[in-house]
Amino acid sequence: MPDPVSTVLQCTVENSSIAVPLIMAGTAALVAFFSIKSSREIARKQATIALFERSIENELLTNAMNVVRKVHEHPEINIEEYTNSPKDNLNEGSFLEVKNAIRKVLNFHEHICIGISSGIYDESVFKQHRKQSTIELWSMTEKYIAERRKLSNNPKVFEHLEEQVKKWR
C-alpha cells in the first residue's frame, strides 16, 4: 500500500508542472491588461490636452466665444433669436456672424462631450481645465439650445453638452 504522504507529494509535483506555467501565463496576461489599460488612459489624456492646445491656437474659435460672451452681456439681445431669421435692428452679415459663432462654440463643446462619453477624451482632464467655462457656456446659451430643440423638434440637440454640465453642477 502506497504511503499517503508520498502520494500527495507526488501529485503535487506532477500538478505543479502544469500549475506553474498557468500561473505565469495568468500573471503575464494581467500585467499586459493593466499595461494596455494604462496606455489607453495616458493616450486619452494626451488627446484631451492636445485638443485644448489646438482650441487655444484656433483664433476662429476664440473669436466665436468672444461673440457669444458679448451677446450674453447685452440684456436687450435674446440669444434664442439667433435660431431663426435676422433681428430687425441687425444687418444680415452681423446676424449670420453671431449665429455662426454660437453654433461653432456649441458644436465644439458638443464634440468634446461626445468624445468624453465615447472614451476618446479624458473627463477628469477636461473637467480640470474647462469645467467652469463649460458651465458658463451652457448658462449663456441654454435659451438658444431650447429654441433650437423646439424649432427642429429634436430634444437631443446638444444633449451631450447638457449631460456633462448637469453632471458637474
N, C-alpha and C positions, 0 to 999 in steps of 0.2 A: 504494500500500500504506500503510495507516494506521500511524502511529508507535506502537510497542508501549507506550511510556511514557504517551502521551496516552490510549490505550485504557484502560489500567489506572486512570489518574486519573479518566477519565470514568465507569467502572464504579463506582469508589469513591464519587464524588459522587452518582451515581444511587442506589446502595445505601444511602448514609448517610441519605437522606431517609426510608428505611424503618427503618434501624437505630436512629436517634436516638429516635424515638417508642417503639420496642420497649424500648430500654434505659431510657427514662424510665418506661414502664409497669411494667417489671420492678422498678425501684428503688422506685417507689411501692407496689407490691404487697409488697415486702419490708418497707418501713417500716410499712405497715399491719399486716402479720402480726406483727411484733415489738411494735408498739403494742398490739394486741389481746392478745397473749400476756402482756405486762407488765401490762395492765389486769386480766386474769384472775388473775394471781398476786397482785396487790395486793388484789383483791376476796376471794380465798381467805384471805389473811392477815387481812383485816378481819373476815371471817366467823368465823374462829377466835378472834380476840381478843374479839369480841362474845359468842361462846359462853362464854368464860371469865368475862366480866363478868356475864352472866346467871347462871352457875352459882354465882358468889360471892354474888350477891344472893339466890339461891334458898335460903331457910332450910331447907326440907324436905330438899334435897339435902345441905346441910351437916350437918344433924342425922342423916341417914341414914349419912353417912360416919363420924360420931362413934360411932354404934351399932356399925358394923362394926369399928371400932378397939377398942371396949370388949369385944366378943365375942372378938376376937383376943387381947386382953391377959389373958383368963381361960383358963388352960390346961385347966381342968376342963370347959369348954364346947367341944364339937366343932361347928364351923360347918356341917359337912355334915349335921348333924341337922336343920337348918332347911329341908331339901329335902322333908321328909315331914310327919309329924304332930307335935303338940306334945310336947316333952320332959316327962317326968313331974314334974319339980320346977318347971316354969314354968306359969303360968296361960295360958289361950288368948290373952288380949289381949297379954300380953308376947311370947308366941311369934310371933304374927302381926306385931307391931310390928318385931321383929328380922327376920323373914322378908321383910317388905315393904322394910325398909331395905336389906337385902343386894341384893334384886332391883333396887331403884331405883338404887343406886350402880353395879351391874354393867351394867344396861341403859343408863344414861347414858354410861358409858365405851365400851360396845359401839357405841352410836350414833356417838360421836366417831370411833372407829376405822373404822367403815363409811364415814363421811364422808371420812376421810383416804384410804382405799383407792379411793374414788369420785372423788377430786379436789375435793371440796367444801370440805374444811378443809385447812389447810396443815400438813404433818407437821413441818417444822422449827420452826414457832412452837409447836405442841403439845409437841414434844419439849423445847424450851427451858423451857416453863412447867410441864409435867406429867410428864416422864419418870420421875422418882424416885417420885412419888406413885402413878403408874400401875403401876409395877413392884411397889411395896409392896402396892397393892390386889390385884394378881394373887397375890402370895405369901400374903396373908391369906385369900383366897377360893378358892384353887386346889382344895382338897379339896371345897368346896361345888360348884364347877363340875364336877369329875369325877363327883360323885354325881348332879348334875342330868343330865349326859350319860348316865350309866348308867340312871337311872330313866326317862328319856324315850327311851332307845335312839336318841339323836341326838348323834353326835360333833361336830356343828357348833355346839353351844350355846356362845356367846361366843367363837367361833373368830377373829373379827377382833381382839378384845382380846388373845387369846393370840398371834396372829401379830405384833402390834405389840410386845408385851413380848419375844418371842423375838428380834425384830429389834434391839431396843435393848439387850439384855443383853450 
